[in-house]
Amino acid sequence: MATKMSQRCAADEVGSRLTMVKSGQLASFGFSNPDRGALGVEVVDLAVLRRRQTADTLTKVHRTDFHQLFLVTSGRATTMVDFVDHSCEPGTLLHATPGRVLRLPVGDAEAFMVLFTPAFPPPLDGVRPLLSPFAPVRRTVPKAEQAVVTRAVQDLKQEYRRNVLTNEPVELLRQLLGALLLRVARLPSDTDPAQVDSRFERFQQELEHSFAVTRNAAEYAARIGYSLRSLNRICLAAAGQSAKALIDARVALEAKRLLVHTDLSSAAIGHRLGFSEATNFTKFFTRETGESPGSFRQ
């Protein structure tokens, strides 16, 4: 993952007014509310966002340190999150967690956007899986639930505007965001099972912490207290892949993110991800993705 962020400079707006943060060569976007600087949430219509941005910014891949939630209300569009294109139509709910790369919706869709820092929602056990780096990206809100979820967003938006105008305490705003997230968390995911084995969650957390340090599945098994055989059985049951396949997929994903979002050389990206030789990284990336780092970047 990125090293400690140190240098700040102005950048294009994406959602909220953003601050570009440079960590070595890595550029990402940090949250900064344009309406009330210290407030860790913004509720904005996609149409308003589009009017803020240049055409280049709207189509650019970006990476943020905050959550981005989209509820599509009309029209159709396609949104890329972590190199997967998601079709969006009324009732689609997209959630990009911090660290994922995103291209804003391309098409005529209209949507509510809720942008918030990891620290802003109230601490609720029911939303912990939703806010994790492994949360599903896409959900379809059932028709029977669409009015309820839309109303929850509208209530949040109304309180947001009131808070901006009056500078009142944020407690009600935080609780309304928490209520919305609880409603989202209970919706079925389009891609992932409803229940995730807690043992698999431990592996995911260790993988997120250590993927740039080791790709050895046996080391992960030892770190979380299982045999390699048991870890593979857990991973196959939860994700249909072995632990080693999931480790390599996570490293390849980070390589893709860095290739499209930074100007780091392929060798530098490989070094950042724990490869001692550039050729080894190129062979790994080609095996995992079917194309070389240079071709993928182009």
Summary of the structure (lengths in Angstrom):
residues: 298
radius of gyration: 19.8
end to end distance: 22.8
largest distance: 58.3
contacts: 921
relative contact order: 0.10
helix: 45%
strand: 21%
